[in-house]
């Protein structure tokens, strides 16, 4: 993937004492740094930092409230490409993935349970479970997330990057984050992308919850965001607007 870097990209030198090696994701181990309440993520395939930046720019231009998504910016980390973002948790807060919440309560694997259901039944099952456990209504959260994922072809939206926040007293819905495995990054050879949760069809997932989406997105958004000269991203966005949105 050919990427034109920003003319004034920020550069950070971060020592290994701040290194956090995250295991257990669907894509394996990822190296990140956590310093001064910021996360710095290294690209694995090349282009994830730009993809994160474009995705968060789309959400910003869609009118979504800043607290409902994580803003990413591209950067160089010890000379390697990546991106950075502000930590969305305060000191007293914890992020609980939907996978972990379900596992803690039932002892079972949420992905396995959902895979045995029709996509619509699975969506309703998860929404009902979250409502019962936290009193949160996640219709809008899922609808907005699935709208974004359909547009950017996010292949890494699994139950471990959907979640809620708990502060030892109250629950609230987490912001939309972790959009780097999008725009066919790491999967250009196939030219196809599939959703990780519920239906493998991005459009099917979104259409089921479409009435709950609050994103204001049309094709003009392409002209409002920085694409860093990336023709792959431009072509994918144009195609998704013409066939999906």
N, C-alpha and C positions, 0 to 999 in steps of 0.2 A: 504494500500500500504506500503510495507516494504522499508525503505529508509536507506541507510548507509550514515551518514553525513560525509562531508569532515573531514580529520584528523585535520585540522587547521581552522575550520570555524570561521569567525569573529563574534564577539558579540558586540552589541550596546545597551546602556541604553539611552533611549530618553524620555523626559518628555512629558506630555500631551499637553503642550503649542504648540507642533509641530504637533499635531494630525490633520489630515484632513480626515473627514468622507465623502466618495464619495457615493452619492445616484444616482439612476436612471439607473444603469447598468442592463444588462439582468440577472445578478446574484444577484441583490439586493445591499445592502450597504456594502462597503468595507472600512476597517480602514487602513489608510496609514499615514506615517509621512513624513514631508518635512523639512529637516534641512541641512544647509550648502550646498545648491544647489544639494542635493541628495534626491531621493525618497526611502522610506523604506516601503515595502508592507508585511503585515502579511498574512500567509496562512489562508485560510478559511476551506478548506477540508483536508489539509495535502498534501504537495508535490508540491504546485504551485511554490514555490521558486526554487526547483530543476528543474521543468519543464521549467520555464523561463530561467534558466541557460543553460539547454541542448539546448533549441531552439536557444538562441543567439550564442551558441558555433557552432551549425550547420551552421548558417548564416556566422559566422566568417570563418569557414573552407571552405565555399562555394566560397569564394573569393569576397563576397559582400563588398563594401567600408564601412569602419566603420561609416561614417556619415549617412548611409542608414538603420541602425538598432540600437536598444538600447541594450547595453551589460548589462546583469544581473549577479549578483553573490549571492550565497546563504548566509544566515546569521541567527543569532539569534537576535531578537528585544525584549528587555526586557524579555529574557528567552524563547520567542516563535519563532518558525521557520518562515522564510520568505526569502526575497531577497531585494537587493538594487540596484539602478542604478543612473547614473548621469542624472540630468535634461537636456533634449535635447533642451530646449528653452533658448535663451538669454533674457536679461531684456526687450528688445524692441519687442520681438516676442510673438505671440499668436498662440495656436493650435486651429484650427477650424475643427471640425469633418465634415465628408461629410453629416451627418444627419443635423447638425446645419446650415451649409452653404445652403443646400437645403431649410430648413425651413425658414431661414431668407429671402431668395430670393423669394420663391413661397408661403410660408405660409402652405405648405403641408408636409405630412409625407413621407419621401423617401422610407422607408421600405414598406409602404402600396402601394405606386405607383408601386414599382418594383414587388411586389407580384402578381400584376394583369397582368404581362407581361411574355412571355417566357424568360428563363434565358438569352439567347443570346441577345434578344432585350433589356432586363434590363441592361445588362453590357454595351452595346453600348450607351444606354440612359444616364447612369451615366458618362461614359467617355466623351460623347459629352457635357453634362452639365458642367462638371469641366473645359473642354477646353474653353467653351464659357465664363465662369465666371472668370477664372484665367489665361487662356492661358497656362495651364499646360497639358502635355500629361501623363496620368497615366497608360498607357498600361503596361509598365515595372513594375511599382510599384504594380499593381494588380497581374500581372503574378508571380512575385517573392513571394508576400504574399500568393497567393493561392498554390504555389508550397510548401512552408513551411507548410501551414495549412494541406495540403493533407498528408504530411509526419508525422506530429505530432498529427493529428486529433484534431485540434483546434476548439472547439465548441463555442467559444465566440468571433468570428471575425464578429462583427456587424458594422453598419454604424457609431457608436460612437467611434470605435478605428481604423477607417480608416480616414485619414484626411490630411490636408495641414497646412502649417505654413505661417503666415502673419506678416510682420514687419512694417505695416503702409504704406509701399510703394510697396513691392514686395511679391509675393507668391512663395513658394517652397514646394516640396513634403515632407511630414513628414517621419521620419524613421519608420521601422516596430517595433512595440512594443506590449506589453500586450498579451503574449502567455501562460499565466499560466494555463488556463482551457483547457489543452491538455492531451494527453496520457490517456484518460478516467478518469482523476481525477474528483472525485465527481459523476462519472457515471459508475463505474465498474460493477454494477449489470446488466446493459443491454448489455454490451460488444459491443455497437454500438455508433457511433458518426455521427452527421450531421452538415453540414455547416449552418451558419446563414444567409448568403446573397446569392442572385441569386438562384442557384440550391442547394438543400440540399446535393447534391453529391460533395464532395471535388474534385474528379477526373474530373467531368464534368466542374466545374468552371476552373480548371487548364488547361484542354485540350483545351478549347476555346481560351485561351491566351498563350498557351505554347510557341509559336514562339517568344514571347516577353521576355521570362524569360532569365535572365543572370546568374542564379545560376549554379554553377558547383558542382553537388551533385551526388555521387554514393555510393554504399554500403560500400566502404572503409572508409567513413566518420565516421562510427560507431567506428572504431578503433582509431580515432583521438580525440575523445571527451570524457570527463569524464561523466560517467553515474551513478556514486555514488552507484554502486552495485545494481541498481534498475532493477530487472529482468522484470518488467512490461514494462518499457520504452524500454529495449532492445528487447523484443519480438514484441512490436508494431512497432519499427523501422525496424526490420528484415521483418516483414510481409508486411509493406507498401512498402519497396523496392522491394519485390518479386511480389506484386500484383498491385501496383499503379505507381511507378516511371518508 
